[in-house]
């Protein structure tokens, strides 16, 4: 069972005091590698015996990690963080139930979910920490200058950035999931109904599909956004045959000092794949002109 599925099953069983203790640990993690018990008591504003009892129960549910050694301290794990985010989204009437997984990646899990009115949506849980801390700092400039950054906080920053990117490019007409809600490391988006380009054996019109990708890259550029990690793994072929571009947390703005090189790298990745998989050849300069012509 994944941490998201565990959190969804545990959340209905948690009492308000359990959530207060989880929130107290979350608050303390901004300042401590492991949050001391006395600080959890202070932040939760509960009787010390109550906090002790709740921590024991939360430990049994595997929502916390305890500090090894004589000094008692605690941090949230991803299941505990999932509980807080899911609880907030349920209270905001953004979610009703979590469904089947739609995709599991190195840095995120995506699930089908239902809203209170019965609509299907996609829920993305950012999961930084599956790759090395050094690699994450190298790829993601927004954490490079922070000395103490937990994996949970990094995931929250990634979700914030992706939500920002999706709002900007969606409003510009780019074919991306519509961003609906965000809390902590979770995004609620319009439902994703299709397959990664990497998993598709053939396309009815690969030339036309490539044109659609480049058109959307151009629209994003018009909105001042460059994906930075564009490849066959984050291009979706929707059930209706249309393009959908996903996974935007590493985006950079068009005024980034390396914007041109980053854009060329994105396009190179796509062109190389289309040549190898579908026999479609197009020069990088031609694709760049096509993208900028629409920007």
Buried (B, 14 or more C-beta within 10 A) or exposed (E): EBBBBBBBEBBEEBEEBBBBBBBBBBBBBEEBEBBBBEBBBBBBEBEEEBBBBBBEBBEEBEBBBEBEEEEBBBBBBBBBBBBBBBBBBBEEEBBBEBBEEBBEBEBBBBBBBBBEEEEEBBBBBBBBBEEEEEEBBEBBEBBEEEEEBBBBBBBBBBBBBBBBBBBBBBEBEBBBBBBBBBBBBBBBBBBBBBBBBEEBEEBEEBEEBBBBBBBBBBBBBBBBBBBBBBBBBBBBBEEEEEBBBBBBBBBBEBEBEEBEEBBBBBBBBBBEBBEEBBEBEBEBEEBBEBBEEBB
